[in-house]
Amino acid sequence: MKILFGVQGTGNGHISRSRELVRKLKEDGHDVDVIISGRKEEELKEIEIFAPYRVMKGMTLVTYKGKLNYIDTMFQLDPLRLMSDIVMLDTAGTELIITDFDPITSTVAKIRNIPSMGFGHQYAFRYDVPLARGNIFEKYTLLNFASARYNAGLHWSHFNQPVFPPVIPSSLYAENHKALVKEKILVYLPFEEVDDITRFLTSFDGYNFFIYGKVTNSRDEGHLHFRCYSREGFLNDLLDCSGVVCNAGFELPGEALHLGKKLLLRPLDGQIEQESNALAMEELGYGMATHTLDVTVLADWLQKPCREPLRYAKTVDYIAEWIGSGRWDDLRKYTEAAWGESFNTKYHAFQRSCNEVPELPEI
């Protein structure tokens, strides 16, 4: 099948999960042409699996100090360029368009009446899953920014809805005997300023924090370990940490739950998807959330024990089978099979006890 696959490039989560599905679709013999939008090509990392791919401007969300900046987001929009990319896009022979929240391919599918499939966490919100209170504009944008005819939504739990489990990188399914370090915490807060993160973590010197995000040079400053982006380095730190502090995106918390890491989420202000993720995380009892970089919340969370791994199924196998079947209205058959495998695999990767934690400083 000839497939046009659109990827929203503004977040590493979109690229991470799309990387896994594109790889599987190519392995299954599909002809996959990839478009990445919303990010400059020089800022994209480890996207070789997408080749041949094209990078287009699309639309980008602008943030500052943990908040969505609507004014700057509107100013960076180039509607003439967006429409030009849509009109000029060659779709000859395309049998299916898959969009991971990419508005270019989504719009092309509607205009040219090509079957389309939404792939990603955002498409779970078309079903009855936890949704934070937000204004009409936020909800409309979430549901219509890059809509599709069929929806392969992803979530941490099925909520009795036809959604798939999270997409976990292939490397995290292997039995990994890397010893867990109970005082090691992975921090990924790309929407926060580095100085604010530093102040947030400085007093907790009984822990080692490995910090990714807006880091321009890797360095160690006592118990604070700043790291430039490296997919391999990031996954290595994820494997042996005991907990993860991150924004309330979707992919990283899913990977952390899969591996059995405790979670503290800081949702991006003004972003209804992240607010909803924080709500779902607490409703499920899978982690904690904070709306500010609050040291008292961090102190409480650091005392929490580790959790058992959830061990999600290889979701892309089920989605690729669904795509290849051509029976796209028969979604629940594949989502139920994916959840049937999830949580049932015995996991021996970590032999650990995380109930002992370093003493905390007074706040």
N, C-alpha and C positions, 0 to 999 in steps of 0.2 A: 504494500500500500504506500502511495506517495503522501507524505505527511508534512505539513508546514507547522513548525513548532515555535511559538513565541514565548520568550522569557523576559519577565520584568527584572532588569539588572540592578535596581536600586538597593536590593538587599541580598546578602550572601545566602540567605535561606532559600530564595527562589532559585538561585543558581545551583545550590547543593542538591535540592530534590529533583530539579529538572535534569541535572547531570545524570542521576541514577536512572530516570525513566528513558532519556534519550539513549543511553548505553544499552538498556534492555531492548528497546524497540529496534535498534540497529542489529543487535544480536539475533533478533527474531526475523530479520530479513527485510524490514521496512526501509524505505528510502526517506530519510528525515532531513529536511532543510530547516535550519535554525535561524531565527532572528532574535537579537538581544536588544532591548531598548531601555532608555532611562538612565544610561550611564556612559561615560566616555570610555572608548575602547582601551586606552592606556591604563585605566583603573580596574579593568577586569583581570582576574587571576584564575589560572588553572582551568581554562575553558576549552582545551584542545579536543575533548570528546565531542564538542558541538560542531566541529568542522565537517562540512563547509558551513560557515555562519556569516551573518551580516549584522552590523551594529547600526542602529538607528536612534535618533534622539528621543523620540517618544515623550513621556512625561515623567518628571522627577519630583518627589516630595522633599521640601526643604525643612530642616529642623535646626533648632538652636537651644542649647542648655536643656535638653530633654523635652522640648515642646515642639509640636508641629507649627511651622510658621506659614500660615495661609497666604499672607500678602506676598512673601518672597516666592512661594510656590506658584502663585498666579503670574508673577512678573517673569519667571523663567520659562513659562509656557510659550511655545512658538506654534500657534495654530496653523499658520500657512505651511510650515515645514511638516507638521503632523499630517495634514491633509494631503500634501504632496507625496509623502511616503506611502500613505494608504492607497492613493490613486495609481501610483507608479509600480506598486508591488506586483511582481509576476507570480501568478498562481496557476499557470497552465498545467493541467494534469493533476492538480491537487485534489485528493479524495477526502481528506480530513484535515481540519485545522485544530491544533491543540494550543491553548493559551494558558500560561502560568501568569495570570494577571497582567498580561501585555495588551494594551488597548489597540495597538496597530493591527495585529492579527485578528483580534476579536471583532473589530469594526469591518475589516475586509471580509470576514466570514458572513456577516450580516448583509453587506452590500451585494456580495456575489452569490449569496445563497449556497454557501459551502457548509456541509455539516461541521459543527464546532463542538469542542469539548473543553470545559474549564478544569484545570488540574491545579490543586493546591488547597491550602487551608482556607483561603477566602471563600471558596465555593461550598464549604461546610455550612456557612451562615445562611444558605438558602433553605436549610432544614431547621428543625426545632432543637437548637443547641444554645448554651448560655450566651446571651447578648447584652452587653452593657447599655445603660441608658445613654442616649446621645441625641443630637439634634437631627432634624429631617435630612439636612444636607449630608451629614456623616453617614447615616444609614443608606441613603440613596447612592452615595459614592461607593460604599463597600459592596453593594449588590449589583451596581451597574457600571462600574469603572471598566471592567473587561468581561462582560457577561458572555455566556455561551449557551448552546441548546442543551447539551448534556453536561453533567457535573460530577467530576471525581473529587469530591471534597475530602479533606483530611482532618482528623482530630485525635486528641489523646484518648478519648473514649468514644464509643459509638452512640451513646445517649439514645439508644433504640431507634436510630436513624440510619439511612443508607449512605454512610460515610466510611471512608477507609482509615486504617491506622496510619500513623506518621510514616514518612519515607526515611529510613535510616541508611546512612552510607554503608556500602558493602563491607568496608574494613571493620565496622563495629559489630558484625555478626560473628567474626572469627573468635574462637576461644582464645582469650588473651589473659596470660598469667602475670601481667604487670602488677606488682604489689601496690595496693592503695595506700596513699599517704594521708592520714587522717587530718593533718593540719594544713593540707594544701587545698586552696580554694581558687577556682577559675573564675575570672571576672571578665565579662564581655558587655560593655556599656557603650556602644558606638555613638549614641546620641548625647552622651554626657561629655563635658570638658574634662581633660586629664587632671587639671588642678582640683576640680571638684571631687573627682574619684580619689585622688591622693588624700585630701582632707577627710574623706569618708572612711578610709581604711587605716590611716596612720596609727591610731592608738591601739590597734589590735595586733601587737607585735608577737603574740603567741602563735600566729598563723602566717603562712606564706601565701601571698596573693599573686597570682599570675594574671596580668592585666593586658587585655587586648582591646582594640577600639581605635581611638584617634592617637595612636602611638606612632611617632615618626622615627624613633631610634630605640633599638632594644638595649636595655640597661637594667642593672640591679641596684636598688637603693634600700639596703637593709632587707626587711621582710617584704618589700614591694618589688615585684619583678615585672618590668614593662617589656612587652613583646610586640614587634611589628607583625603584621599578618603573615602567617604561613599555615596553610591547611594542614600539612604534616605535623608541624609543631603544635598547632591548636588541638588536633585530635589526640596527640600524645599527652598533652596536659589534661585533656578531658578524661582520658582513660584512667589516670591514677589519682585524680583529685577526689575529695570526699564530697564537695558541694560546688554549686554553680550560682553565681550572682549575675543576672543578665536582664536585658530588657525583655518585655513580654511578647517577643516574637513567637514563632511557632517551632521552627526546626530545631534549634539548640535545646529548648526544654524537652522536646520529644526524644532527642538523643540522650539527654541526661536521665530521663525517666527509664529509657531502655536499658541504661547501664546501672541504674540504681543510685543516682546522685541526688542529694537533697537540693532543693531549689528555692531561691529568693528572686522574685520577679519585680522589676521596676518598670511599669508600663509607660510608654511614651504619651505625655499629656496631649489630649486633643485627638488621639488616634483610637477610634472606636474598636478596631480589631484588637489592639493590644490591651485596652481596658477590658474587653470581653475575655481575652485569654487569661488575664489575672483573675477575673471572676471565676472562670471555669477551673483554674488551678486550685483555688481555695475551696470551691464547691466539691471538687473531687477528693480533696484532702491530700493532694499530691505535693503541695508546696505552700509557700507564703508569698505575700505581695506587699509592696510598700510604694506609696506614691511620691515619696521624696527620698533622698539619700539620708535616711534617719539612722543614726548610730545605735539608738536604743533598740530598734527593730533588728538591726544586724546582730547586736549582742544576743538577743533572744534566739535568733535563727541559728547562730553558731553553736548554741547549746543543743540543738536538735540532733537526734541520732540519724545515721544513714537509713535509707529505705531499701526495700528489696527491689531488684530489677524487674521491670515489666516485661521485657523481651517481646517486642513487637514482631509480627510476621514480616516477610520480605514483600512489602506492599506493592512494589513495582511489578512483581511477577503476576499478581492478580490484576492490576490495572492493565498491563500489557496483554494479558489473556482476554480481558474484557474488550479492549480496543480491537484486537485481532479477530474476535468472534463476529464483529459487525452487529451484534445484538445489543445495541447501546441502550435500549429501553429496559433491558433485563439487568439493572444495576445491582439490586439487592442480593442476587445470587452470588456475586463476586465479593461484595462487602462482607456478607456473612461468612463466607469461606475464609477471608483474610482475618476476621476477628476470631474465627474458630481455631486458627493456628496461633494467634497471639496469646501470650501469657502461658502457653502450654509446654514450651521448650525448657527442659531442665538446664539451669545455667550454673556453670562451675568456674566462671572467669575469675571471680574474686573470692578468696577466703579471707574474711576480714571481720573485725569487730570495731565499730565506730562509736561505741558508747562513751569511750574515754575521750575527753576533749581538753585542750589547754585551758588554764585559768584565764578569765577575761579581765581586762583592766576596768577600773571604775569609770563610769561615764559621767 
